[in-house]
């Protein structure tokens, strides 16, 4: 029994090390995928694997020695080459929802409310995605990188009809506008009304693939809608929109800690419920469905 116990004790540590390394490598690759450094990662891995195979198969001792002793230089090279990506990774780690600020979340919500109110009054269409734990760059076709503070004035400027980047969606993360003129995936559901416009279909499609909250303003009716977990609710008032955004973005953040964040991160994609719920019909003088 004693030798068996010793063997088990000797095995669990290497297994744990392999598991930790596998998880770190997987998420490092997942994080870098789609960034400017991704081609460099692919090329570096291909060259490294090719050199390792050649030196092993042909028994090139000198090259193998150089690969072993140059590993420290490789590590320094990685830090230099991927410095922007590493900075972004550390910034995202610092912004994990472990210690969220409800006050900041409510301020961000008020920016959305003020923007939607102004755009709805003048019937300017808008498509705004609020990113949460799932990175939207994995799902959307990237548009124009903005990286500026989210304010009602900036969002109005982006969606102004004569603006070159008004067509498409805007991604907001925290209090920053990260991208504009993005193309969101359209829903593939066949049970939708044919009058439902592209913006609303894109909002449903993105909410089916991610945990983002999407806010839509129809340019034909000025009607306000929101989409979440595959369900679109149309014709909401400003107070209803504020209450919904608060329930999704603020209240869960108070109690959510590391375990809840990991659960949201690794859980399966949410299954959509009823596709569309209309709370208030569009104004009778105009067409029922907005774009």
C-alpha positions as CSV (number, residue, x, y, z in Angstrom):
1,X,0.0,0.0,0.0
2,X,2.8,2.4,0.8
3,X,4.4,2.2,-2.6
4,X,1.0,2.8,-4.3
5,X,0.3,5.8,-2.1
6,X,3.8,7.2,-3.0
7,X,3.1,6.7,-6.7
8,X,-0.3,8.5,-6.4
9,X,1.3,11.4,-4.6
10,X,4.0,11.6,-7.2
11,X,1.5,11.6,-10.1
12,X,-1.0,14.3,-9.1
13,X,1.5,17.1,-9.1
14,X,2.7,16.5,-12.7
15,X,-0.9,16.1,-13.8
16,X,-1.8,19.4,-12.2
17,X,1.1,21.1,-13.8
18,X,0.1,19.8,-17.3
19,X,-3.5,20.9,-16.7
20,X,-2.5,24.4,-15.7
21,X,-0.1,24.8,-18.6
22,X,-2.7,23.5,-21.1
23,X,-5.3,26.0,-19.8
24,X,-2.8,28.9,-19.9
25,X,-1.7,28.0,-23.4
26,X,-5.2,27.6,-24.7
27,X,-6.4,30.9,-23.4
28,X,-3.3,32.7,-24.5
29,X,-3.9,31.4,-28.0
30,X,-7.6,32.3,-27.8
31,X,-6.8,35.8,-26.6
32,X,-4.2,36.4,-29.3
33,X,-6.4,35.0,-32.1
34,X,-7.7,37.8,-34.3
35,X,-5.1,40.3,-33.1
36,X,-2.2,41.8,-35.1
37,X,0.2,39.4,-33.3
38,X,-1.7,36.3,-34.3
39,X,0.3,35.7,-37.6
40,X,3.5,36.1,-35.6
41,X,2.4,33.5,-33.1
42,X,1.6,31.0,-36.0
43,X,4.8,31.7,-37.7
44,X,6.9,31.4,-34.5
45,X,5.2,28.1,-33.5
46,X,5.7,26.6,-37.0
47,X,9.4,27.6,-37.1
48,X,10.0,26.3,-33.6
49,X,8.2,22.9,-34.3
50,X,10.1,22.5,-37.6
51,X,13.5,23.2,-36.0
52,X,12.7,20.8,-33.2
53,X,11.7,18.0,-35.6
54,X,14.7,18.6,-37.9
55,X,17.2,18.6,-35.0
56,X,15.6,15.5,-33.5
57,X,15.3,13.4,-36.6
58,X,18.7,14.3,-38.1
59,X,20.4,14.4,-34.7
60,X,21.8,17.9,-35.2
61,X,23.4,18.3,-31.7
62,X,24.6,21.9,-32.3
63,X,21.2,23.2,-33.4
64,X,19.5,21.4,-30.5
65,X,22.0,22.9,-28.1
66,X,21.3,26.4,-29.5
67,X,17.5,25.9,-29.2
68,X,17.8,24.8,-25.6
69,X,20.0,27.7,-24.5
70,X,18.3,30.3,-26.6
71,X,14.9,29.7,-24.9
72,X,15.6,32.6,-22.5
73,X,16.1,34.9,-25.5
74,X,12.9,33.6,-27.0
75,X,11.0,34.6,-23.9
76,X,12.5,38.2,-24.1
77,X,11.5,38.3,-27.7
78,X,8.0,37.3,-27.0
79,X,7.7,40.1,-24.4
80,X,8.9,42.6,-26.9
81,X,6.8,41.4,-29.9
82,X,3.6,41.0,-28.0
83,X,3.9,44.0,-25.7
84,X,0.6,45.6,-26.9
85,X,-1.3,42.3,-26.5
86,X,0.2,41.7,-23.1
87,X,-0.7,45.2,-22.0
88,X,-4.3,44.6,-23.2
89,X,-4.4,41.2,-21.4
90,X,-3.3,42.7,-18.1
91,X,-5.7,45.5,-18.5
92,X,-8.6,43.0,-19.0
93,X,-7.4,41.1,-16.0
94,X,-7.6,44.2,-14.0
95,X,-11.1,44.9,-15.2
96,X,-12.5,41.4,-14.3
97,X,-15.9,41.7,-12.6
98,X,-14.5,40.7,-9.2
99,X,-14.9,44.1,-7.6
100,X,-17.5,46.0,-9.8
101,X,-18.6,49.5,-9.1
102,X,-22.4,49.9,-9.3
103,X,-22.0,53.6,-9.5
104,X,-19.9,53.4,-12.6
105,X,-22.3,50.9,-14.2
106,X,-25.2,53.2,-13.6
107,X,-23.3,56.1,-15.1
108,X,-22.6,54.0,-18.2
109,X,-26.3,53.1,-18.4
110,X,-27.3,56.8,-18.3
111,X,-25.0,57.4,-21.3
112,X,-27.0,54.8,-23.2
113,X,-30.4,56.2,-22.0
114,X,-29.5,59.8,-23.0
115,X,-28.2,58.6,-26.4
116,X,-31.3,56.5,-27.1
117,X,-33.6,59.3,-26.1
118,X,-32.0,61.8,-28.4
119,X,-31.8,59.5,-31.4
120,X,-35.4,58.2,-30.9
121,X,-36.7,61.8,-30.9
122,X,-35.2,62.6,-34.3
123,X,-35.6,59.0,-35.7
124,X,-32.0,58.2,-36.2
125,X,-31.3,54.5,-36.3
126,X,-28.8,53.0,-33.9
127,X,-27.4,49.6,-33.0
128,X,-25.4,49.5,-29.7
129,X,-23.8,46.3,-28.2
130,X,-22.7,46.4,-24.6
131,X,-20.0,43.8,-24.1
132,X,-19.8,41.7,-21.0
133,X,-17.7,38.6,-20.3
134,X,-17.6,37.2,-23.9
135,X,-15.3,39.2,-26.3
136,X,-17.4,40.4,-29.2
137,X,-14.4,40.4,-31.6
138,X,-14.7,36.6,-31.7
139,X,-18.2,36.9,-33.3
140,X,-18.6,40.2,-35.2
141,X,-16.8,41.4,-38.3
142,X,-14.6,44.2,-37.0
143,X,-15.3,47.7,-38.1
144,X,-13.4,50.9,-37.3
145,X,-11.4,51.0,-34.0
146,X,-12.5,54.1,-32.0
147,X,-11.3,53.6,-28.4
148,X,-12.8,56.8,-26.9
149,X,-15.0,57.7,-24.0
150,X,-18.6,56.8,-24.4
151,X,-20.7,59.9,-24.3
152,X,-24.1,60.8,-25.8
153,X,-22.5,63.4,-28.1
154,X,-19.9,60.9,-29.5
155,X,-22.6,58.2,-30.1
156,X,-24.9,60.8,-31.8
157,X,-22.0,61.7,-34.0
158,X,-21.3,58.1,-35.0
159,X,-24.9,57.4,-35.9
160,X,-25.6,60.6,-37.7
161,X,-26.9,59.6,-41.2
162,X,-24.2,61.6,-43.1
163,X,-21.4,60.1,-41.1
164,X,-19.2,57.6,-43.0
165,X,-19.4,55.1,-40.2
166,X,-23.0,55.4,-39.2
167,X,-24.0,52.2,-40.8
168,X,-23.4,49.2,-38.6
169,X,-23.1,48.5,-34.9
170,X,-21.1,50.1,-32.1
171,X,-19.4,48.1,-29.4
172,X,-19.2,49.6,-25.9
173,X,-17.1,48.0,-23.1
174,X,-17.3,49.7,-19.8
175,X,-17.2,53.4,-20.4
176,X,-15.3,53.1,-23.7
177,X,-16.5,52.9,-27.3
178,X,-14.2,50.3,-28.7
179,X,-15.4,49.9,-32.3
180,X,-17.9,51.4,-34.7
181,X,-19.4,50.3,-38.1
182,X,-19.2,46.6,-37.0
183,X,-21.2,43.9,-38.8
184,X,-23.1,41.8,-36.3
185,X,-24.2,38.2,-37.2
186,X,-27.8,37.9,-38.3
187,X,-30.1,35.5,-36.6
188,X,-30.9,32.3,-38.6
189,X,-34.4,31.9,-37.0
190,X,-37.1,31.3,-39.6
191,X,-40.1,32.2,-37.3
192,X,-39.5,36.0,-37.4
193,X,-41.8,38.5,-39.1
194,X,-40.5,39.4,-42.5
195,X,-41.0,43.1,-41.7
196,X,-38.3,42.8,-39.0
197,X,-35.4,44.9,-40.2
198,X,-31.7,44.2,-40.4
199,X,-30.7,46.0,-37.2
200,X,-33.2,44.0,-35.2
201,X,-32.1,40.7,-36.8
202,X,-28.5,41.6,-36.1
203,X,-29.3,42.4,-32.5
204,X,-31.0,39.0,-32.0
205,X,-28.2,37.2,-33.8
206,X,-25.5,38.7,-31.6
207,X,-27.4,38.1,-28.4
208,X,-27.8,34.4,-29.4
209,X,-24.0,34.0,-29.8
210,X,-22.8,36.1,-26.8
211,X,-23.9,37.5,-23.4
212,X,-23.9,41.1,-24.8
213,X,-26.9,43.4,-24.3
214,X,-27.9,45.1,-27.6
215,X,-30.0,48.3,-27.8
216,X,-31.7,49.2,-31.0
217,X,-33.4,52.4,-32.2
218,X,-35.5,52.2,-35.4
219,X,-34.8,54.9,-37.9
220,X,-38.4,54.6,-39.3
221,X,-40.4,54.8,-36.1
222,X,-38.0,55.8,-33.4
223,X,-39.0,52.7,-31.5
224,X,-36.6,51.5,-28.8
225,X,-35.8,47.8,-28.4
226,X,-33.3,45.7,-26.5
227,X,-32.0,42.1,-27.2
228,X,-30.5,39.7,-24.7
229,X,-30.1,35.9,-24.8
230,X,-31.7,35.6,-28.1
231,X,-34.9,37.6,-27.3
232,X,-35.8,41.0,-28.7
233,X,-38.2,43.2,-26.7
234,X,-39.6,46.0,-28.9
235,X,-41.3,49.2,-28.0
236,X,-39.9,49.8,-24.6
237,X,-39.9,53.1,-22.8
238,X,-36.8,54.9,-21.5
239,X,-37.7,53.8,-17.9
240,X,-38.2,50.2,-19.0
241,X,-34.9,50.3,-20.8
242,X,-33.2,51.7,-17.7
243,X,-34.7,49.1,-15.5
244,X,-33.7,46.3,-17.8
245,X,-30.1,47.5,-18.2
246,X,-29.8,47.9,-14.5
247,X,-31.1,44.4,-13.8
248,X,-28.6,42.9,-16.2
249,X,-25.5,45.0,-15.7
250,X,-25.7,46.3,-12.2
251,X,-27.6,43.9,-9.9
252,X,-25.7,40.7,-10.9
253,X,-22.5,42.6,-10.6
254,X,-23.0,43.2,-6.9
255,X,-23.1,39.6,-6.0
256,X,-21.0,38.1,-8.9
257,X,-17.5,37.0,-7.9
258,X,-14.8,34.9,-9.5
259,X,-16.8,31.7,-9.6
260,X,-19.8,33.3,-11.2
261,X,-17.7,35.1,-13.7
262,X,-16.0,31.8,-14.7
263,X,-19.4,30.1,-14.9
264,X,-20.6,32.8,-17.3
265,X,-17.4,32.6,-19.2
266,X,-17.4,28.8,-19.8
267,X,-21.1,28.0,-19.8
268,X,-22.8,27.0,-23.0
269,X,-24.4,29.6,-25.3
270,X,-27.8,30.6,-24.0
271,X,-30.7,29.0,-25.8
272,X,-33.1,31.7,-27.2
273,X,-36.6,32.0,-25.9
274,X,-39.4,33.7,-27.8
275,X,-37.7,35.6,-30.6
276,X,-39.7,38.9,-30.4
277,X,-41.8,40.5,-27.7
278,X,-43.6,43.8,-28.6
279,X,-44.5,45.8,-25.5
280,X,-45.8,48.9,-27.3
281,X,-46.8,49.1,-30.9
282,X,-45.0,51.6,-33.2
283,X,-46.6,54.9,-33.9
284,X,-49.6,54.4,-36.1
285,X,-48.6,57.0,-38.7
286,X,-45.6,55.1,-39.7
287,X,-44.7,51.6,-40.8
288,X,-44.7,49.1,-38.0
289,X,-41.2,47.7,-38.4
290,X,-38.0,49.7,-38.2
291,X,-34.8,48.9,-39.9
